[in-house]
Amino acid sequence: MSTKPTPATDRPAAPLPGRLTAAAALTALEGLALAGLGIYLLFVGVAGDADSAQQAETGGLTMIALAALPLAAARGLRLGRRWSRGPALITQLMALPVAWTLYSTGGAMTVAAAALAAAAVAVVVLLVNPTATEALGIGEAPQQ
């Protein structure tokens, strides 16, 4: 990473802490999982294997559109952008009820629910950590 000043803050760009990199990686993984599910649903809809091809295709397009938020947030986190923390936290807060619903269905979905909940809680903890907030420039005193 370069040490020239960033245009948004005019302070030298420092290496990102590992916690922020880990949060970006987990958020990107969630986004990729959503995109993968969307592509799968589109394929099922086009192949005609679904009960309702239109419903599968609409669900697939919705999943792909929803994947844009965590993927954009992950990119922003990786680049150390201040704005990216909000969308990343919102993504995690939306993932927790989904994990609960998966858990409530039981069976094999219990493992998916546990993985999703663990990832969501881990990202929240990583993003509210003082090291991460400082690296993103959140909560700093205004510079004179």
Long-range contacts (C-beta under 8 A, 24 or more apart in sequence): 6-80, 8-81, 8-82, 9-82, 9-137, 11-137, 11-143, 13-80, 14-135, 16-78, 16-80, 16-135, 17-131, 17-132, 17-135, 19-126, 19-129, 19-131, 19-132, 20-77, 20-80, 20-126, 20-127, 20-131, 20-132, 20-135, 20-136, 21-78, 22-122, 22-126, 23-77, 23-88, 23-122, 23-123, 23-126, 23-127, 23-132, 24-74, 24-75, 24-77, 24-78, 25-74, 26-119, 26-122, 26-123, 26-126, 27-70, 27-73, 27-74, 27-77, 27-88, 27-91, 27-92, 27-123, 28-70, 28-71, 28-74, 28-75, 28-78, 29-119, 30-70, 30-91, 30-95, 30-116, 30-119, 30-120, 31-67, 31-68, 31-69, 31-70, 31-71, 31-73, 31-74, 31-91, 32-67, 32-71, 34-63, 34-64, 34-66, 34-67, 34-70, 35-63, 35-64, 35-67, 35-71, 37-63, 38-62, 38-63, 38-64, 38-65, 38-66, 38-67, 39-64, 77-127, 77-136, 80-135, 80-136, 81-136, 82-136, 82-137, 82-138, 84-136, 85-127, 85-132, 85-133, 85-136, 85-138, 88-123, 88-127, 89-123, 89-124, 89-127, 91-123, 92-120, 92-121, 92-123, 92-124, 92-127, 93-120, 93-124, 95-119, 95-120, 96-120, 96-121
